[in-house]
């Protein structure tokens, strides 16, 4: 295995990439990426989904901010749900701790957009558990609304 510091850097990069992929998927849904036609946009969405999928364990469990539970496939399908659009997403890593072949990442995520067609402008605490096999994979993703005054609006990010 790599030196622990390299793991921390890799995990940080991966977690920031999660946010980038979510924004990218949302823009592809509404055509903001200005592809020449819908076929190009659909191919790009397939690439985005495939990259996201590569970071997630096949048995990953995702707990949404509203408390519902989703499998890896349900989570990936939600990236293509027209009622789940992201106009702004910011992330701040609070903790990365590596213990052998497991790691925990705690990250605050500010989200502005819609989920299931409902407007959302909130901050969430994401607790993500990773396991290292051939590479790091997210095996659990716990998402809960975060209520600190410090990070409840976009001005504080």
MARSELO-985812 format. One record per atom (N, C-alpha, C): residue number from 1; atom name; z, y, x. Coordinates in nm, 2 decimals. Each point is the difference from the previous one (the first is absolute). Layout:
nr:NUM atom:CA w:Z v:Y u:X
...
//
This chain:
nr:1 atom:N w:0.00 v:-0.12 u:0.08
nr:1 atom:CA w:0.00 v:0.12 u:-0.08
nr:1 atom:C w:0.00 v:0.13 u:0.09
nr:2 atom:N w:-0.05 v:0.10 u:-0.06
nr:2 atom:CA w:0.00 v:0.13 u:0.07
nr:2 atom:C w:0.14 v:0.06 u:0.02
nr:3 atom:N w:0.01 v:0.09 u:0.09
nr:3 atom:CA w:0.12 v:0.08 u:0.01
nr:3 atom:C w:0.03 v:0.07 u:-0.13
nr:4 atom:N w:0.13 v:0.01 u:-0.03
nr:4 atom:CA w:0.04 v:0.06 u:-0.13
nr:4 atom:C w:-0.05 v:0.14 u:-0.02
nr:5 atom:N w:-0.01 v:0.08 u:0.10
nr:5 atom:CA w:-0.05 v:0.14 u:-0.03
nr:5 atom:C w:-0.15 v:-0.01 u:-0.05
nr:6 atom:N w:-0.08 v:-0.09 u:0.05
nr:6 atom:CA w:-0.13 v:-0.01 u:-0.04
nr:6 atom:C w:-0.01 v:-0.05 u:-0.15
nr:7 atom:N w:0.10 v:-0.08 u:-0.04
nr:7 atom:CA w:0.01 v:-0.04 u:-0.14
nr:7 atom:C w:0.03 v:0.12 u:-0.09
nr:8 atom:N w:0.09 v:0.08 u:0.04
nr:8 atom:CA w:0.04 v:0.12 u:-0.07
nr:8 atom:C w:-0.12 v:0.09 u:-0.02
nr:9 atom:N w:-0.08 v:0.02 u:0.10
nr:9 atom:CA w:-0.12 v:0.09 u:-0.01
nr:9 atom:C w:-0.10 v:-0.06 u:-0.09
nr:10 atom:N w:-0.02 v:-0.13 u:0.01
nr:10 atom:CA w:-0.10 v:-0.07 u:-0.08
nr:10 atom:C w:0.04 v:0.01 u:-0.15
nr:11 atom:N w:0.13 v:-0.02 u:-0.03
nr:11 atom:CA w:0.05 v:0.00 u:-0.14
nr:11 atom:C w:-0.01 v:0.14 u:-0.05
nr:12 atom:N w:0.03 v:0.10 u:0.08
nr:12 atom:CA w:-0.01 v:0.14 u:-0.05
nr:12 atom:C w:-0.15 v:0.03 u:-0.03
nr:13 atom:N w:-0.09 v:-0.03 u:0.08
nr:13 atom:CA w:-0.14 v:0.02 u:-0.02
nr:13 atom:C w:-0.04 v:-0.07 u:-0.13
nr:14 atom:N w:0.04 v:-0.12 u:-0.02
nr:14 atom:CA w:-0.04 v:-0.08 u:-0.12
nr:14 atom:C w:0.06 v:0.06 u:-0.12
nr:15 atom:N w:0.12 v:0.05 u:0.00
nr:15 atom:CA w:0.06 v:0.06 u:-0.12
nr:15 atom:C w:-0.06 v:0.13 u:-0.04
nr:16 atom:N w:-0.04 v:0.08 u:0.10
nr:16 atom:CA w:-0.07 v:0.13 u:-0.03
nr:16 atom:C w:-0.14 v:-0.04 u:-0.05
nr:17 atom:N w:-0.06 v:-0.10 u:0.05
nr:17 atom:CA w:-0.14 v:-0.04 u:-0.05
nr:17 atom:C w:0.01 v:-0.05 u:-0.15
nr:18 atom:N w:0.11 v:-0.05 u:-0.04
nr:18 atom:CA w:0.02 v:-0.04 u:-0.15
nr:18 atom:C w:-0.03 v:0.12 u:-0.08
nr:19 atom:N w:0.06 v:0.12 u:0.03
nr:19 atom:CA w:-0.02 v:0.12 u:-0.08
nr:19 atom:C w:-0.14 v:0.05 u:0.01
nr:20 atom:N w:-0.06 v:-0.01 u:0.12
nr:20 atom:CA w:-0.14 v:0.04 u:0.01
nr:20 atom:C w:-0.10 v:-0.08 u:-0.09
nr:21 atom:N w:0.03 v:-0.13 u:0.00
nr:21 atom:CA w:-0.08 v:-0.09 u:-0.08
nr:21 atom:C w:0.01 v:0.02 u:-0.15
nr:22 atom:N w:0.13 v:0.03 u:-0.04
nr:22 atom:CA w:0.02 v:0.03 u:-0.14
nr:22 atom:C w:-0.08 v:0.13 u:-0.04
nr:23 atom:N w:0.01 v:0.10 u:0.08
nr:23 atom:CA w:-0.08 v:0.12 u:-0.03
nr:23 atom:C w:-0.15 v:-0.02 u:0.00
nr:24 atom:N w:-0.04 v:-0.08 u:0.10
nr:24 atom:CA w:-0.14 v:-0.03 u:0.01
nr:24 atom:C w:-0.05 v:-0.08 u:-0.12
nr:25 atom:N w:0.08 v:-0.09 u:-0.05
nr:25 atom:CA w:-0.04 v:-0.08 u:-0.12
nr:25 atom:C w:-0.01 v:0.09 u:-0.12
nr:26 atom:N w:0.09 v:0.09 u:-0.01
nr:26 atom:CA w:0.01 v:0.09 u:-0.12
nr:26 atom:C w:-0.13 v:0.09 u:0.00
nr:27 atom:N w:-0.03 v:0.06 u:0.12
nr:27 atom:CA w:-0.12 v:0.08 u:0.01
nr:27 atom:C w:-0.13 v:-0.07 u:-0.03
nr:28 atom:N w:0.00 v:-0.13 u:0.04
nr:28 atom:CA w:-0.12 v:-0.08 u:-0.03
nr:28 atom:C w:-0.01 v:-0.03 u:-0.15
nr:29 atom:N w:0.11 v:-0.01 u:-0.07
nr:29 atom:CA w:0.00 v:-0.02 u:-0.15
nr:29 atom:C w:-0.06 v:0.12 u:-0.07
nr:30 atom:N w:0.03 v:0.12 u:0.05
nr:30 atom:CA w:-0.05 v:0.12 u:-0.07
nr:30 atom:C w:-0.13 v:0.06 u:0.07
nr:31 atom:N w:-0.05 v:-0.07 u:0.10
nr:31 atom:CA w:-0.12 v:0.05 u:0.06
nr:31 atom:C w:0.01 v:0.11 u:0.09
nr:32 atom:N w:0.12 v:0.04 u:0.05
nr:32 atom:CA w:0.02 v:0.11 u:0.09
nr:32 atom:C w:-0.06 v:-0.02 u:0.13
nr:33 atom:N w:-0.03 v:-0.12 u:0.04
nr:33 atom:CA w:-0.05 v:-0.03 u:0.13
nr:33 atom:C w:-0.15 v:0.04 u:0.01
nr:34 atom:N w:-0.06 v:0.04 u:-0.11
nr:34 atom:CA w:-0.14 v:0.04 u:0.00
nr:34 atom:C w:-0.10 v:-0.10 u:0.05
nr:35 atom:N w:0.01 v:-0.13 u:-0.04
nr:35 atom:CA w:-0.09 v:-0.10 u:0.04
nr:35 atom:C w:-0.13 v:0.02 u:-0.08
nr:36 atom:N w:-0.11 v:-0.04 u:0.06
nr:36 atom:CA w:-0.13 v:0.03 u:-0.06
nr:36 atom:C w:-0.02 v:-0.07 u:-0.13
nr:37 atom:N w:0.06 v:-0.11 u:-0.02
nr:37 atom:CA w:0.00 v:-0.07 u:-0.14
nr:37 atom:C w:0.12 v:-0.09 u:-0.01
nr:38 atom:N w:0.02 v:-0.05 u:-0.12
nr:38 atom:CA w:0.12 v:-0.08 u:-0.04
nr:38 atom:C w:0.01 v:-0.12 u:0.08
nr:39 atom:N w:-0.12 v:-0.06 u:0.04
nr:39 atom:CA w:0.01 v:-0.12 u:0.09
nr:39 atom:C w:0.07 v:0.02 u:0.13
nr:40 atom:N w:-0.03 v:0.11 u:0.06
nr:40 atom:CA w:0.07 v:0.04 u:0.12
nr:40 atom:C w:0.15 v:0.01 u:-0.02
nr:41 atom:N w:0.04 v:0.07 u:-0.11
nr:41 atom:CA w:0.14 v:0.02 u:-0.03
nr:41 atom:C w:0.07 v:-0.14 u:-0.02
nr:42 atom:N w:-0.07 v:-0.09 u:-0.07
nr:42 atom:CA w:0.06 v:-0.13 u:-0.03
nr:42 atom:C w:0.01 v:-0.08 u:0.13
nr:43 atom:N w:-0.09 v:0.01 u:0.09
nr:43 atom:CA w:0.01 v:-0.07 u:0.13
nr:43 atom:C w:0.11 v:0.06 u:0.08
nr:44 atom:N w:0.02 v:0.13 u:0.00
nr:44 atom:CA w:0.11 v:0.07 u:0.07
nr:44 atom:C w:0.13 v:-0.05 u:-0.05
nr:45 atom:N w:0.01 v:-0.01 u:-0.14
nr:45 atom:CA w:0.13 v:-0.05 u:-0.06
nr:45 atom:C w:0.03 v:-0.14 u:0.05
nr:46 atom:N w:-0.10 v:-0.08 u:0.01
nr:46 atom:CA w:0.01 v:-0.14 u:0.05
nr:46 atom:C w:0.06 v:0.00 u:0.14
nr:47 atom:N w:-0.05 v:0.09 u:0.08
nr:47 atom:CA w:0.05 v:0.01 u:0.14
nr:47 atom:C w:0.14 v:0.05 u:0.00
nr:48 atom:N w:0.04 v:0.10 u:-0.08
nr:48 atom:CA w:0.13 v:0.05 u:-0.01
nr:48 atom:C w:0.10 v:-0.11 u:-0.05
nr:49 atom:N w:-0.04 v:-0.07 u:-0.10
nr:49 atom:CA w:0.08 v:-0.11 u:-0.05
nr:49 atom:C w:0.02 v:-0.11 u:0.11
nr:50 atom:N w:-0.11 v:-0.03 u:0.07
nr:50 atom:CA w:0.01 v:-0.11 u:0.10
nr:50 atom:C w:0.09 v:0.05 u:0.12
nr:51 atom:N w:0.00 v:0.12 u:0.04
nr:51 atom:CA w:0.09 v:0.05 u:0.10
nr:51 atom:C w:0.14 v:0.00 u:-0.04
nr:52 atom:N w:0.03 v:0.04 u:-0.13
nr:52 atom:CA w:0.14 v:0.00 u:-0.05
nr:52 atom:C w:0.04 v:-0.14 u:0.00
nr:53 atom:N w:-0.08 v:-0.09 u:-0.05
nr:53 atom:CA w:0.03 v:-0.14 u:-0.02
nr:53 atom:C w:0.04 v:-0.07 u:0.14
nr:54 atom:N w:-0.06 v:0.05 u:0.10
nr:54 atom:CA w:0.02 v:-0.06 u:0.14
nr:54 atom:C w:0.15 v:0.03 u:0.04
nr:55 atom:N w:0.06 v:0.10 u:-0.05
nr:55 atom:CA w:0.14 v:0.04 u:0.04
nr:55 atom:C w:0.10 v:-0.07 u:-0.09
nr:56 atom:N w:-0.04 v:-0.06 u:-0.11
nr:56 atom:CA w:0.09 v:-0.06 u:-0.09
nr:56 atom:C w:0.00 v:-0.15 u:0.01
nr:57 atom:N w:0.12 v:-0.06 u:0.00
nr:57 atom:CA w:0.02 v:-0.15 u:-0.01
nr:57 atom:C w:-0.05 v:-0.05 u:-0.13
nr:58 atom:N w:-0.06 v:-0.12 u:0.00
nr:58 atom:CA w:-0.05 v:-0.06 u:-0.13
nr:58 atom:C w:0.11 v:-0.01 u:-0.11
nr:59 atom:N w:0.12 v:-0.02 u:0.04
nr:59 atom:CA w:0.11 v:-0.01 u:-0.09
nr:59 atom:C w:0.08 v:0.13 u:-0.02
nr:60 atom:N w:-0.06 v:0.11 u:0.04
nr:60 atom:CA w:0.07 v:0.13 u:-0.01
nr:60 atom:C w:0.05 v:0.03 u:-0.15
nr:61 atom:N w:0.12 v:0.05 u:-0.01
nr:61 atom:CA w:0.05 v:0.05 u:-0.13
nr:61 atom:C w:0.02 v:0.15 u:0.01
nr:62 atom:N w:-0.05 v:0.07 u:-0.10
nr:62 atom:CA w:0.01 v:0.14 u:-0.01
nr:62 atom:C w:0.08 v:0.04 u:-0.12
nr:63 atom:N w:0.11 v:0.08 u:0.03
nr:63 atom:CA w:0.08 v:0.06 u:-0.12
nr:63 atom:C w:-0.05 v:0.14 u:-0.01
nr:64 atom:N w:-0.06 v:0.03 u:-0.11
nr:64 atom:CA w:-0.04 v:0.14 u:-0.03
nr:64 atom:C w:0.11 v:0.09 u:-0.03
nr:65 atom:N w:-0.02 v:0.13 u:0.01
nr:65 atom:CA w:0.10 v:0.10 u:-0.03
nr:65 atom:C w:0.06 v:-0.01 u:-0.13
nr:66 atom:N w:-0.08 v:-0.05 u:-0.10
nr:66 atom:CA w:0.05 v:-0.02 u:-0.14
nr:66 atom:C w:0.08 v:-0.13 u:-0.02
nr:67 atom:N w:0.01 v:-0.08 u:0.11
nr:67 atom:CA w:0.08 v:-0.12 u:-0.01
nr:67 atom:C w:-0.08 v:-0.12 u:-0.03
nr:68 atom:N w:-0.13 v:0.01 u:-0.03
nr:68 atom:CA w:-0.08 v:-0.12 u:-0.03
nr:68 atom:C w:-0.04 v:-0.07 u:0.14
nr:69 atom:N w:-0.02 v:-0.12 u:-0.01
nr:69 atom:CA w:-0.03 v:-0.08 u:0.12
nr:69 atom:C w:-0.15 v:-0.04 u:0.00
nr:70 atom:N w:-0.06 v:0.01 u:0.12
nr:70 atom:CA w:-0.15 v:-0.04 u:0.01
nr:70 atom:C w:-0.02 v:-0.09 u:0.12
nr:71 atom:N w:-0.09 v:-0.09 u:-0.02
nr:71 atom:CA w:-0.05 v:-0.08 u:0.11
nr:71 atom:C w:-0.09 v:0.08 u:0.09
nr:72 atom:N w:-0.04 v:-0.06 u:0.11
nr:72 atom:CA w:-0.10 v:0.06 u:0.09
nr:72 atom:C w:-0.12 v:0.04 u:-0.08
nr:73 atom:N w:-0.06 v:-0.10 u:-0.07
nr:73 atom:CA w:-0.12 v:0.02 u:-0.07
nr:73 atom:C w:0.01 v:0.11 u:-0.11
nr:74 atom:N w:0.11 v:0.00 u:-0.07
nr:74 atom:CA w:0.03 v:0.10 u:-0.10
nr:74 atom:C w:0.01 v:0.14 u:0.06
nr:75 atom:N w:0.06 v:0.01 u:0.12
nr:75 atom:CA w:0.01 v:0.13 u:0.07
nr:75 atom:C w:-0.14 v:0.04 u:0.04
nr:76 atom:N w:-0.08 v:-0.09 u:0.06
nr:76 atom:CA w:-0.13 v:0.04 u:0.05
nr:76 atom:C w:-0.09 v:0.04 u:-0.12
nr:77 atom:N w:0.01 v:-0.07 u:-0.11
nr:77 atom:CA w:-0.08 v:0.04 u:-0.12
nr:77 atom:C w:0.04 v:0.14 u:-0.05
nr:78 atom:N w:0.13 v:0.04 u:0.01
nr:78 atom:CA w:0.04 v:0.13 u:-0.04
nr:78 atom:C w:-0.07 v:0.11 u:0.08
nr:79 atom:N w:-0.04 v:-0.03 u:0.12
nr:79 atom:CA w:-0.07 v:0.10 u:0.07
nr:79 atom:C w:-0.13 v:0.04 u:-0.07
nr:80 atom:N w:-0.06 v:-0.09 u:-0.08
nr:80 atom:CA w:-0.12 v:0.03 u:-0.07
nr:80 atom:C w:0.02 v:0.04 u:-0.14
nr:81 atom:N w:0.12 v:0.02 u:-0.04
nr:81 atom:CA w:0.03 v:0.04 u:-0.14
nr:81 atom:C w:-0.02 v:0.15 u:-0.02
nr:82 atom:N w:-0.09 v:0.03 u:-0.09
nr:82 atom:CA w:-0.04 v:0.15 u:-0.02
nr:82 atom:C w:0.12 v:0.08 u:-0.04
nr:83 atom:N w:0.11 v:-0.06 u:-0.05
nr:83 atom:CA w:0.12 v:0.07 u:-0.04
nr:83 atom:C w:0.09 v:0.03 u:0.11
nr:84 atom:N w:-0.03 v:-0.06 u:0.12
nr:84 atom:CA w:0.08 v:0.02 u:0.12
nr:84 atom:C w:-0.07 v:0.09 u:0.10
nr:85 atom:N w:0.01 v:0.13 u:-0.02
nr:85 atom:CA w:-0.07 v:0.09 u:0.10
nr:85 atom:C w:0.10 v:0.07 u:0.08
nr:86 atom:N w:-0.03 v:0.02 u:0.12
nr:86 atom:CA w:0.09 v:0.07 u:0.10
nr:86 atom:C w:-0.06 v:0.13 u:0.05
nr:87 atom:N w:0.06 v:0.11 u:-0.03
nr:87 atom:CA w:-0.06 v:0.13 u:0.04
nr:87 atom:C w:0.07 v:0.04 u:0.13
nr:88 atom:N w:0.12 v:-0.04 u:0.02
nr:88 atom:CA w:0.08 v:0.04 u:0.12
nr:88 atom:C w:0.10 v:-0.11 u:0.03
nr:89 atom:N w:0.00 v:-0.04 u:0.13
nr:89 atom:CA w:0.10 v:-0.10 u:0.04
nr:89 atom:C w:0.04 v:0.03 u:0.14
nr:90 atom:N w:0.13 v:0.01 u:0.02
nr:90 atom:CA w:0.06 v:0.03 u:0.14
nr:90 atom:C w:0.10 v:-0.10 u:0.03
nr:91 atom:N w:0.01 v:-0.04 u:0.12
nr:91 atom:CA w:0.10 v:-0.10 u:0.04
nr:91 atom:C w:0.08 v:0.05 u:0.12
nr:92 atom:N w:0.13 v:-0.04 u:0.00
nr:92 atom:CA w:0.09 v:0.03 u:0.11
nr:92 atom:C w:0.08 v:-0.13 u:0.03
nr:93 atom:N w:-0.02 v:-0.05 u:0.12
nr:93 atom:CA w:0.08 v:-0.12 u:0.04
nr:93 atom:C w:0.14 v:0.03 u:0.03
nr:94 atom:N w:0.09 v:-0.07 u:-0.07
nr:94 atom:CA w:0.15 v:0.02 u:0.02
nr:94 atom:C w:0.05 v:-0.09 u:0.11
nr:95 atom:N w:-0.05 v:-0.13 u:-0.01
nr:95 atom:CA w:0.06 v:-0.10 u:0.09
nr:95 atom:C w:-0.11 v:-0.11 u:0.02
nr:96 atom:N w:-0.01 v:-0.05 u:0.13
nr:96 atom:CA w:-0.07 v:-0.12 u:0.03
nr:96 atom:C w:0.10 v:-0.08 u:0.09
nr:97 atom:N w:0.03 v:-0.12 u:-0.05
nr:97 atom:CA w:0.09 v:-0.08 u:0.08
nr:97 atom:C w:-0.06 v:-0.14 u:0.01
nr:98 atom:N w:-0.02 v:-0.04 u:0.13
nr:98 atom:CA w:-0.06 v:-0.13 u:0.02
nr:98 atom:C w:0.11 v:-0.10 u:0.05
nr:99 atom:N w:0.00 v:-0.12 u:-0.07
nr:99 atom:CA w:0.10 v:-0.10 u:0.04
nr:99 atom:C w:-0.08 v:-0.13 u:0.02
nr:100 atom:N w:-0.04 v:-0.03 u:0.12
nr:100 atom:CA w:-0.08 v:-0.12 u:0.02
nr:100 atom:C w:-0.13 v:0.01 u:-0.07
nr:101 atom:N w:-0.03 v:-0.10 u:-0.09
nr:101 atom:CA w:-0.13 v:0.00 u:-0.07
nr:101 atom:C w:0.01 v:0.06 u:-0.13
nr:102 atom:N w:0.10 v:0.08 u:-0.03
nr:102 atom:CA w:0.01 v:0.08 u:-0.12
nr:102 atom:C w:0.03 v:0.14 u:0.03
nr:103 atom:N w:-0.05 v:0.09 u:-0.09
nr:103 atom:CA w:0.02 v:0.14 u:0.01
nr:103 atom:C w:0.02 v:0.06 u:-0.13
nr:104 atom:N w:0.08 v:0.10 u:-0.01
nr:104 atom:CA w:0.02 v:0.08 u:-0.12
nr:104 atom:C w:-0.05 v:0.14 u:0.03
nr:105 atom:N w:-0.07 v:0.06 u:-0.10
nr:105 atom:CA w:-0.05 v:0.14 u:0.01
nr:105 atom:C w:0.05 v:0.07 u:-0.13
nr:106 atom:N w:0.07 v:0.11 u:0.02
nr:106 atom:CA w:0.04 v:0.08 u:-0.11
nr:106 atom:C w:-0.08 v:0.13 u:0.01
nr:107 atom:N w:-0.07 v:0.03 u:-0.11
nr:107 atom:CA w:-0.09 v:0.12 u:0.01
nr:107 atom:C w:0.02 v:0.08 u:-0.13
nr:108 atom:N w:0.00 v:0.13 u:0.00
nr:108 atom:CA w:0.00 v:0.08 u:-0.12
nr:108 atom:C w:-0.15 v:0.04 u:-0.02
nr:109 atom:N w:-0.04 v:-0.01 u:-0.13
nr:109 atom:CA w:-0.13 v:0.02 u:-0.04
nr:109 atom:C w:0.00 v:0.10 u:-0.11
nr:110 atom:N w:-0.07 v:0.12 u:0.02
nr:110 atom:CA w:-0.02 v:0.10 u:-0.10
nr:110 atom:C w:-0.14 v:-0.03 u:-0.07
nr:111 atom:N w:0.00 v:-0.01 u:-0.13
nr:111 atom:CA w:-0.12 v:-0.04 u:-0.07
nr:111 atom:C w:-0.02 v:0.10 u:-0.11
nr:112 atom:N w:-0.13 v:0.05 u:-0.01
nr:112 atom:CA w:-0.04 v:0.08 u:-0.11
nr:112 atom:C w:-0.13 v:-0.06 u:-0.05
nr:113 atom:N w:0.00 v:-0.03 u:-0.13
nr:113 atom:CA w:-0.12 v:-0.06 u:-0.06
nr:113 atom:C w:0.03 v:-0.06 u:-0.14
nr:114 atom:N w:-0.06 v:-0.11 u:-0.03
nr:114 atom:CA w:0.03 v:-0.07 u:-0.12
nr:114 atom:C w:0.02 v:-0.15 u:0.03
nr:115 atom:N w:0.09 v:-0.06 u:-0.08
nr:115 atom:CA w:0.02 v:-0.14 u:0.00
nr:115 atom:C w:-0.01 v:-0.05 u:-0.14
nr:116 atom:N w:-0.09 v:-0.10 u:-0.03
nr:116 atom:CA w:-0.02 v:-0.04 u:-0.13
nr:116 atom:C w:-0.03 v:0.11 u:-0.10
nr:117 atom:N w:-0.07 v:0.10 u:0.06
nr:117 atom:CA w:-0.05 v:0.12 u:-0.08
nr:117 atom:C w:0.11 v:0.11 u:-0.02
nr:118 atom:N w:0.12 v:-0.03 u:0.05
nr:118 atom:CA w:0.11 v:0.10 u:-0.02
nr:118 atom:C w:0.01 v:0.09 u:0.13
nr:119 atom:N w:0.02 v:0.13 u:-0.02
nr:119 atom:CA w:0.02 v:0.09 u:0.11
nr:119 atom:C w:0.12 v:-0.04 u:0.08
nr:120 atom:N w:-0.01 v:0.01 u:0.13
nr:120 atom:CA w:0.12 v:-0.02 u:0.08
nr:120 atom:C w:0.00 v:0.10 u:0.12
nr:121 atom:N w:0.12 v:0.05 u:0.03
nr:121 atom:CA w:0.02 v:0.09 u:0.11
nr:121 atom:C w:0.14 v:-0.03 u:0.05
nr:122 atom:N w:0.01 v:-0.09 u:0.09
nr:122 atom:CA w:0.14 v:-0.05 u:0.04
nr:122 atom:C w:0.00 v:-0.06 u:0.14
nr:123 atom:N w:0.12 v:-0.02 u:0.05
nr:123 atom:CA w:0.02 v:-0.06 u:0.13
nr:123 atom:C w:0.06 v:-0.14 u:-0.03
nr:124 atom:N w:-0.04 v:-0.09 u:0.08
nr:124 atom:CA w:0.05 v:-0.14 u:-0.01
nr:124 atom:C w:0.05 v:-0.05 u:0.14
nr:125 atom:N w:0.10 v:-0.08 u:-0.01
nr:125 atom:CA w:0.05 v:-0.07 u:0.13
nr:125 atom:C w:-0.07 v:-0.14 u:-0.01
nr:126 atom:N w:-0.08 v:-0.03 u:0.11
nr:126 atom:CA w:-0.06 v:-0.13 u:0.01
nr:126 atom:C w:0.07 v:-0.07 u:0.11
nr:127 atom:N w:0.04 v:-0.12 u:-0.03
nr:127 atom:CA w:0.06 v:-0.09 u:0.10
nr:127 atom:C w:-0.10 v:-0.12 u:0.01
nr:128 atom:N w:-0.05 v:-0.01 u:0.12
nr:128 atom:CA w:-0.11 v:-0.11 u:0.02
nr:128 atom:C w:0.05 v:-0.09 u:0.11
nr:129 atom:N w:0.00 v:-0.13 u:-0.03
nr:129 atom:CA w:0.03 v:-0.11 u:0.09
nr:129 atom:C w:-0.12 v:-0.06 u:0.05
nr:130 atom:N w:-0.01 v:-0.01 u:0.14
nr:130 atom:CA w:-0.11 v:-0.06 u:0.06
nr:130 atom:C w:0.04 v:-0.13 u:0.08
nr:131 atom:N w:-0.09 v:-0.09 u:0.01
nr:131 atom:CA w:0.02 v:-0.12 u:0.09
nr:131 atom:C w:-0.12 v:-0.01 u:0.09
nr:132 atom:N w:0.03 v:-0.04 u:0.13
nr:132 atom:CA w:-0.10 v:-0.02 u:0.10
nr:132 atom:C w:-0.03 v:-0.15 u:0.01
nr:133 atom:N w:-0.13 v:-0.03 u:-0.02
nr:133 atom:CA w:-0.05 v:-0.13 u:0.03
nr:133 atom:C w:-0.11 v:0.02 u:0.10
nr:134 atom:N w:-0.12 v:0.01 u:-0.04
nr:134 atom:CA w:-0.11 v:0.04 u:0.10
nr:134 atom:C w:-0.01 v:0.15 u:0.01
nr:135 atom:N w:0.05 v:0.07 u:-0.10
nr:135 atom:CA w:0.01 v:0.14 u:-0.01
nr:135 atom:C w:0.11 v:0.04 u:-0.10
nr:136 atom:N w:0.03 v:0.13 u:-0.01
nr:136 atom:CA w:0.10 v:0.04 u:-0.10
nr:136 atom:C w:-0.07 v:0.00 u:-0.14
nr:137 atom:N w:0.08 v:-0.06 u:-0.09
nr:137 atom:CA w:-0.04 v:0.00 u:-0.14
nr:137 atom:C w:0.11 v:0.05 u:-0.09
nr:138 atom:N w:-0.03 v:0.08 u:-0.10
nr:138 atom:CA w:0.10 v:0.04 u:-0.09
nr:138 atom:C w:0.03 v:-0.11 u:-0.10
nr:139 atom:N w:0.12 v:-0.04 u:-0.01
nr:139 atom:CA w:0.04 v:-0.11 u:-0.09
nr:139 atom:C w:0.07 v:0.04 u:-0.12
nr:140 atom:N w:0.07 v:0.12 u:0.01
nr:140 atom:CA w:0.07 v:0.06 u:-0.12
nr:140 atom:C w:-0.01 v:0.15 u:0.01
nr:141 atom:N w:-0.03 v:0.06 u:-0.11
nr:141 atom:CA w:-0.01 v:0.15 u:-0.01
nr:141 atom:C w:0.08 v:0.04 u:-0.12
nr:142 atom:N w:0.11 v:0.07 u:0.02
nr:142 atom:CA w:0.09 v:0.04 u:-0.10
nr:142 atom:C w:-0.01 v:0.16 u:-0.01
nr:143 atom:N w:-0.03 v:0.04 u:-0.12
nr:143 atom:CA w:-0.03 v:0.14 u:-0.03
nr:143 atom:C w:0.10 v:0.05 u:-0.10
nr:144 atom:N w:0.07 v:0.11 u:0.03
nr:144 atom:CA w:0.09 v:0.06 u:-0.10
nr:144 atom:C w:0.00 v:0.15 u:0.00
nr:145 atom:N w:0.01 v:0.07 u:-0.11
nr:145 atom:CA w:0.01 v:0.14 u:0.00
nr:145 atom:C w:0.11 v:0.05 u:0.09
nr:146 atom:N w:-0.03 v:0.11 u:0.07
nr:146 atom:CA w:0.10 v:0.06 u:0.09
nr:146 atom:C w:0.04 v:0.14 u:-0.05
nr:147 atom:N w:0.13 v:0.03 u:0.00
nr:147 atom:CA w:0.04 v:0.12 u:-0.07
nr:147 atom:C w:0.06 v:0.10 u:0.08
nr:148 atom:N w:-0.01 v:0.00 u:0.13
nr:148 atom:CA w:0.05 v:0.10 u:0.09
nr:148 atom:C w:-0.07 v:0.13 u:-0.03
nr:149 atom:N w:0.07 v:0.12 u:-0.01
nr:149 atom:CA w:-0.07 v:0.13 u:-0.02
nr:149 atom:C w:-0.09 v:0.03 u:0.12
nr:150 atom:N w:0.03 v:-0.05 u:0.12
nr:150 atom:CA w:-0.08 v:0.03 u:0.12
nr:150 atom:C w:-0.15 v:-0.04 u:-0.02
nr:151 atom:N w:-0.03 v:-0.11 u:-0.06
nr:151 atom:CA w:-0.13 v:-0.05 u:-0.01
nr:151 atom:C w:-0.06 v:-0.02 u:-0.14
nr:152 atom:N w:0.04 v:0.08 u:-0.09
nr:152 atom:CA w:-0.05 v:-0.02 u:-0.14
nr:152 atom:C w:-0.12 v:0.08 u:-0.03
nr:153 atom:N w:-0.04 v:0.09 u:0.08
nr:153 atom:CA w:-0.13 v:0.07 u:-0.03
nr:153 atom:C w:-0.08 v:0.01 u:0.13
nr:154 atom:N w:-0.13 v:0.03 u:-0.02
nr:154 atom:CA w:-0.09 v:0.00 u:0.12
nr:154 atom:C w:0.03 v:0.11 u:0.10
nr:155 atom:N w:0.07 v:0.11 u:-0.04
nr:155 atom:CA w:0.03 v:0.11 u:0.09
nr:155 atom:C w:0.09 v:-0.05 u:0.11
nr:156 atom:N w:0.08 v:-0.10 u:-0.02
nr:156 atom:CA w:0.10 v:-0.04 u:0.11
nr:156 atom:C w:-0.06 v:-0.10 u:0.10
nr:157 atom:N w:-0.13 v:-0.03 u:-0.01
nr:157 atom:CA w:-0.05 v:-0.11 u:0.08
nr:157 atom:C w:-0.07 v:0.07 u:0.12
//
